[in-house]
Amino acid sequence: MALEIESKLRLPSPALAQAILCDRWLLALCATPLTTTPHHAVYYDTPNADLRLRRWSLRLRSEGDATVATCKAPAPQSLTRNEWQCTADNLTAALPQLVALGAPVQLTQCEPFVEVCTIQFERTHAVVEQGDLRAELAVDIGTICAGAHTEPVCELELELLQGDLPQLQALSDSFCRRYDIEPLPQSKLARAWALRDAP
């Protein structure tokens, strides 16, 4: 199991996203080159939304040439989630692998699964460093499709790789001040559920 610790920030427009990616301040933080990769994610739940009730998520996401299955569940600390992932082309192959890695065994007891939403986006990412902190920066631009509704995706994520949560929060605060942006409290999946619930 990995503990995902990340800060998610709302970007008001793709134009600002592009300006941030070209900012010399950001480029000076980058320890690796900025790379853009297409992503296509499909999220699943049972017809009775059993995973949603438990605040779990289950997805298959193509990331370039690879397909990765991921299960996430809440963790006690703010900005953190438990995360398990493996390479798999479908849920049938993924579920036993995820459970073997430590994901809740109830995943294998919740079938059948149905598609909740699809999220298609381009991710521009790099490793950034500030002092002892290492984090993955990701700028996502795309679209959430849930039921008959769609919503644009435009956000910046900072995921902790090395260091601690206060350091990550300090870097996130620096982004907010520099670009006049705000935290984004909802995950992509939470926004998809809101779309599905809309009339």
Secondary structure, 3 states (H helix, E strand, C coil): CEEEEEEEEECCCHHHHHHHHHCHHHHHHECCCCEEEEEEEEEEECCCCHHHHHCCEEEEEEECCEEEEEEEEECCCCCEEEEEEEECCCHHHHHHHHHHCCCCHHHHHCCCCEEEEEEEEEEEEEEEEECCEEEEEEEEEEEEEECCEEEEEEEEEEEEEECCHHHHHHHHHHHHHHHCCEECCCCHHHHHHHHHHCC
